[in-house]
Amino acid sequence: MMNVIKPYYFEHPQYGKMRVLTAGGKTFFCMSDLQRVFDKTPEDLYQIVADSEGEVRNFHIVMEPKKEVEFRTFFLDLEMMTSNRRKKNVAVDYNFCDEVMVTDMVNPQKRGDKLIAKWLLGFIKDSLNNKMFVHCYCASGVFLLSDNTEVTPIDVRFNGRILTINDQIFD
């Protein structure tokens, strides 16, 4: 059986966007979105990735050109470093992690982190399991998704200032 990967886009009035993928019955959260909402430094993120029992996966995402203004576009052209008038598909590789690692990002001293986790692991997970409403959160613009992790090991490097996971830079 083929592993179907589906993209979803959530927006919170306080925390902003959260890109989510489901693959093989598991939920994966975009690490750059998590870094932003949990306000983690590259060093914080490095320590979490190193210490967590959770899983990081690198996904190959092919985005098609916009036909018109779309809501819930999975990755904007600006994020992919391309022109917004492009005519061709563009591919990017982004890192996502599972809910175990999301839990490990919560700083118990920060009440705000607990609220973020309730949104991520409560509302988002419940929405993805709700057959009536899950289609409301489907991301647009995705042409193709594949899991690089199935063929290439995760490469995590920290130089004291910049964290690189595969080729994605967290600074």
C-alpha positions as YAML, in Angstrom:
chain: A
units: angstrom
residues:
- id: 1
  name: MET
  ca: [0.00, 0.00, 0.00]
- id: 2
  name: MET
  ca: [1.26, 3.45, -0.91]
- id: 3
  name: ASN
  ca: [1.84, 5.96, 1.87]
- id: 4
  name: VAL
  ca: [-0.57, 8.82, 1.09]
- id: 5
  name: ILE
  ca: [0.68, 12.18, 2.34]
- id: 6
  name: LYS
  ca: [-1.85, 14.99, 2.73]
- id: 7
  name: PRO
  ca: [-1.18, 18.69, 3.42]
- id: 8
  name: TYR
  ca: [-3.28, 20.83, 5.76]
- id: 9
  name: TYR
  ca: [-3.17, 24.50, 6.67]
- id: 10
  name: PHE
  ca: [-4.39, 25.91, 9.98]
- id: 11
  name: GLU
  ca: [-4.48, 29.50, 11.13]
- id: 12
  name: HIS
  ca: [-4.79, 30.78, 14.70]
- id: 13
  name: PRO
  ca: [-5.58, 34.43, 15.52]
- id: 14
  name: GLN
  ca: [-2.67, 34.60, 17.99]
- id: 15
  name: TYR
  ca: [-0.13, 32.05, 16.70]
- id: 16
  name: GLY
  ca: [-0.54, 32.46, 12.94]
- id: 17
  name: LYS
  ca: [-0.18, 29.67, 10.41]
- id: 18
  name: MET
  ca: [0.66, 26.03, 11.03]
- id: 19
  name: ARG
  ca: [1.37, 23.67, 8.16]
- id: 20
  name: VAL
  ca: [0.62, 20.03, 8.91]
- id: 21
  name: LEU
  ca: [1.07, 16.80, 6.98]
- id: 22
  name: THR
  ca: [-0.52, 13.44, 7.62]
- id: 23
  name: ALA
  ca: [1.48, 10.41, 6.50]
- id: 24
  name: GLY
  ca: [1.09, 6.78, 7.44]
- id: 25
  name: GLY
  ca: [-1.54, 7.57, 10.05]
- id: 26
  name: LYS
  ca: [0.76, 10.05, 11.82]
- id: 27
  name: THR
  ca: [0.58, 13.83, 12.05]
- id: 28
  name: PHE
  ca: [3.66, 15.95, 11.28]
- id: 29
  name: PHE
  ca: [4.01, 19.67, 12.07]
- id: 30
  name: CYS
  ca: [6.15, 22.13, 10.09]
- id: 31
  name: MET
  ca: [9.29, 22.79, 12.14]
- id: 32
  name: SER
  ca: [9.77, 26.38, 10.95]
- id: 33
  name: ASP
  ca: [6.19, 27.15, 12.09]
- id: 34
  name: LEU
  ca: [6.87, 25.45, 15.43]
- id: 35
  name: GLN
  ca: [10.11, 27.41, 15.89]
- id: 36
  name: ARG
  ca: [8.13, 30.62, 15.39]
- id: 37
  name: VAL
  ca: [5.12, 29.84, 17.63]
- id: 38
  name: PHE
  ca: [7.20, 28.39, 20.47]
- id: 39
  name: ASP
  ca: [9.82, 31.16, 20.02]
- id: 40
  name: LYS
  ca: [12.77, 28.74, 19.98]
- id: 41
  name: THR
  ca: [16.33, 29.72, 19.19]
- id: 42
  name: PRO
  ca: [18.34, 27.49, 16.82]
- id: 43
  name: GLU
  ca: [20.16, 26.12, 19.89]
- id: 44
  name: ASP
  ca: [16.85, 25.35, 21.68]
- id: 45
  name: LEU
  ca: [15.63, 23.55, 18.57]
- id: 46
  name: TYR
  ca: [18.89, 21.61, 18.25]
- id: 47
  name: GLN
  ca: [18.68, 20.40, 21.86]
- id: 48
  name: ILE
  ca: [15.04, 19.39, 21.43]
- id: 49
  name: VAL
  ca: [15.79, 17.43, 18.23]
- id: 50
  name: ALA
  ca: [18.81, 15.76, 19.90]
- id: 51
  name: ASP
  ca: [17.01, 14.83, 23.13]
- id: 52
  name: SER
  ca: [13.53, 13.98, 21.87]
- id: 53
  name: GLU
  ca: [12.24, 10.47, 21.24]
- id: 54
  name: GLY
  ca: [10.15, 12.13, 18.52]
- id: 55
  name: GLU
  ca: [10.73, 11.90, 14.82]
- id: 56
  name: VAL
  ca: [11.87, 14.46, 12.24]
- id: 57
  name: ARG
  ca: [10.94, 13.83, 8.63]
- id: 58
  name: ASN
  ca: [12.02, 15.74, 5.55]
- id: 59
  name: PHE
  ca: [9.35, 16.09, 2.89]
- id: 60
  name: HIS
  ca: [9.78, 17.02, -0.76]
- id: 61
  name: ILE
  ca: [6.97, 19.44, -1.65]
- id: 62
  name: VAL
  ca: [6.21, 20.50, -5.22]
- id: 63
  name: MET
  ca: [4.09, 23.64, -5.39]
- id: 64
  name: GLU
  ca: [2.23, 24.57, -8.57]
- id: 65
  name: PRO
  ca: [1.94, 28.17, -9.80]
- id: 66
  name: LYS
  ca: [-0.98, 30.17, -8.41]
- id: 67
  name: LYS
  ca: [-3.96, 30.52, -10.69]
- id: 68
  name: GLU
  ca: [-5.46, 33.29, -8.56]
- id: 69
  name: VAL
  ca: [-5.33, 34.36, -4.93]
- id: 70
  name: GLU
  ca: [-5.72, 31.14, -2.99]
- id: 71
  name: PHE
  ca: [-6.46, 30.73, 0.66]
- id: 72
  name: ARG
  ca: [-4.52, 28.22, 2.70]
- id: 73
  name: THR
  ca: [-1.63, 28.06, 0.21]
- id: 74
  name: PHE
  ca: [0.76, 25.52, 1.76]
- id: 75
  name: PHE
  ca: [3.97, 27.43, 0.94]
- id: 76
  name: LEU
  ca: [4.02, 30.95, -0.48]
- id: 77
  name: ASP
  ca: [6.37, 31.82, -3.33]
- id: 78
  name: LEU
  ca: [8.26, 34.19, -1.04]
- id: 79
  name: GLU
  ca: [9.03, 31.31, 1.36]
- id: 80
  name: MET
  ca: [10.34, 29.25, -1.55]
- id: 81
  name: MET
  ca: [12.49, 32.17, -2.79]
- id: 82
  name: THR
  ca: [10.69, 32.37, -6.14]
- id: 83
  name: SER
  ca: [8.83, 35.00, -8.13]
- id: 84
  name: ASN
  ca: [5.09, 35.25, -7.54]
- id: 85
  name: ARG
  ca: [4.55, 35.32, -11.31]
- id: 86
  name: ARG
  ca: [6.20, 31.99, -11.99]
- id: 87
  name: LYS
  ca: [4.78, 29.67, -14.62]
- id: 88
  name: LYS
  ca: [6.39, 26.40, -13.50]
- id: 89
  name: ASN
  ca: [6.18, 24.11, -10.50]
- id: 90
  name: VAL
  ca: [8.74, 24.72, -7.75]
- id: 91
  name: ALA
  ca: [10.08, 22.08, -5.38]
- id: 92
  name: VAL
  ca: [11.18, 22.64, -1.79]
- id: 93
  name: ASP
  ca: [12.30, 20.33, 1.00]
- id: 94
  name: TYR
  ca: [10.95, 21.14, 4.44]
- id: 95
  name: ASN
  ca: [11.31, 19.46, 7.82]
- id: 96
  name: PHE
  ca: [8.34, 18.35, 9.87]
- id: 97
  name: CYS
  ca: [8.20, 16.60, 13.23]
- id: 98
  name: ASP
  ca: [5.72, 14.39, 15.02]
- id: 99
  name: GLU
  ca: [3.59, 15.21, 18.06]
- id: 100
  name: VAL
  ca: [6.13, 13.64, 20.46]
- id: 101
  name: MET
  ca: [8.63, 16.33, 19.50]
- id: 102
  name: VAL
  ca: [5.90, 19.00, 19.70]
- id: 103
  name: THR
  ca: [5.30, 17.93, 23.31]
- id: 104
  name: ASP
  ca: [9.06, 18.19, 23.96]
- id: 105
  name: MET
  ca: [9.00, 21.81, 22.70]
- id: 106
  name: VAL
  ca: [6.70, 22.86, 25.53]
- id: 107
  name: ASN
  ca: [8.54, 24.74, 28.26]
- id: 108
  name: PRO
  ca: [6.57, 23.90, 31.45]
- id: 109
  name: GLN
  ca: [7.54, 27.33, 32.89]
- id: 110
  name: LYS
  ca: [5.78, 29.15, 30.05]
- id: 111
  name: ARG
  ca: [1.99, 28.98, 30.31]
- id: 112
  name: GLY
  ca: [1.75, 30.25, 26.75]
- id: 113
  name: ASP
  ca: [3.55, 27.12, 25.51]
- id: 114
  name: LYS
  ca: [0.88, 24.94, 27.13]
- id: 115
  name: LEU
  ca: [-1.84, 26.89, 25.31]
- id: 116
  name: ILE
  ca: [-0.01, 26.49, 21.99]
- id: 117
  name: ALA
  ca: [0.26, 22.73, 22.63]
- id: 118
  name: LYS
  ca: [-3.48, 22.55, 23.34]
- id: 119
  name: TRP
  ca: [-4.13, 24.16, 19.95]
- id: 120
  name: LEU
  ca: [-1.68, 21.87, 18.13]
- id: 121
  name: LEU
  ca: [-2.38, 18.58, 19.87]
- id: 122
  name: GLY
  ca: [-6.01, 19.27, 20.73]
- id: 123
  name: PHE
  ca: [-7.81, 21.38, 18.14]
- id: 124
  name: ILE
  ca: [-5.65, 20.50, 15.11]
- id: 125
  name: LYS
  ca: [-5.52, 16.77, 15.89]
- id: 126
  name: ASP
  ca: [-9.30, 16.70, 16.56]
- id: 127
  name: SER
  ca: [-9.95, 18.59, 13.31]
- id: 128
  name: LEU
  ca: [-7.85, 16.11, 11.32]
- id: 129
  name: ASN
  ca: [-9.85, 13.23, 12.84]
- id: 130
  name: ASN
  ca: [-13.20, 14.87, 12.09]
- id: 131
  name: LYS
  ca: [-14.41, 13.42, 8.79]
- id: 132
  name: MET
  ca: [-17.04, 16.19, 8.45]
- id: 133
  name: PHE
  ca: [-14.66, 19.16, 8.71]
- id: 134
  name: VAL
  ca: [-11.18, 17.93, 7.76]
- id: 135
  name: HIS
  ca: [-11.66, 19.10, 4.14]
- id: 136
  name: CYS
  ca: [-11.97, 22.70, 5.45]
- id: 137
  name: TYR
  ca: [-8.25, 22.61, 6.31]
- id: 138
  name: CYS
  ca: [-6.84, 21.05, 3.11]
- id: 139
  name: ALA
  ca: [-3.93, 23.12, 1.88]
- id: 140
  name: SER
  ca: [-3.94, 24.52, -1.65]
- id: 141
  name: GLY
  ca: [-1.23, 24.74, -4.29]
- id: 142
  name: VAL
  ca: [0.44, 21.38, -3.61]
- id: 143
  name: PHE
  ca: [1.16, 19.42, -6.78]
- id: 144
  name: LEU
  ca: [3.16, 16.55, -5.25]
- id: 145
  name: LEU
  ca: [4.42, 15.36, -1.85]
- id: 146
  name: SER
  ca: [7.01, 12.73, -1.05]
- id: 147
  name: ASP
  ca: [8.99, 11.68, 2.01]
- id: 148
  name: ASN
  ca: [12.76, 12.14, 1.52]
- id: 149
  name: THR
  ca: [13.32, 10.37, 4.85]
- id: 150
  name: GLU
  ca: [12.51, 7.06, 3.21]
- id: 151
  name: VAL
  ca: [15.70, 7.31, 1.11]
- id: 152
  name: THR
  ca: [18.02, 9.71, 2.97]
- id: 153
  name: PRO
  ca: [18.90, 9.84, 6.68]
- id: 154
  name: ILE
  ca: [18.14, 13.02, 8.63]
- id: 155
  name: ASP
  ca: [21.23, 15.29, 8.77]
- id: 156
  name: VAL
  ca: [21.27, 17.63, 11.80]
- id: 157
  name: ARG
  ca: [24.13, 20.12, 12.23]
- id: 158
  name: PHE
  ca: [24.57, 22.99, 14.71]
- id: 159
  name: ASN
  ca: [27.58, 25.31, 14.51]
- id: 160
  name: GLY
  ca: [26.86, 27.27, 17.69]
- id: 161
  name: ARG
  ca: [24.70, 29.82, 15.88]
- id: 162
  name: ILE
  ca: [22.84, 28.24, 12.95]
- id: 163
  name: LEU
  ca: [20.96, 24.96, 12.95]
- id: 164
  name: THR
  ca: [20.77, 23.06, 9.66]
- id: 165
  name: ILE
  ca: [18.45, 20.09, 9.33]
- id: 166
  name: ASN
  ca: [19.04, 18.50, 5.94]
- id: 167
  name: ASP
  ca: [19.38, 21.66, 3.84]
- id: 168
  name: GLN
  ca: [16.87, 23.77, 5.76]
- id: 169
  name: ILE
  ca: [18.42, 26.56, 7.83]
- id: 170
  name: PHE
  ca: [17.00, 27.63, 11.19]
- id: 171
  name: ASP
  ca: [18.48, 30.91, 12.44]
...
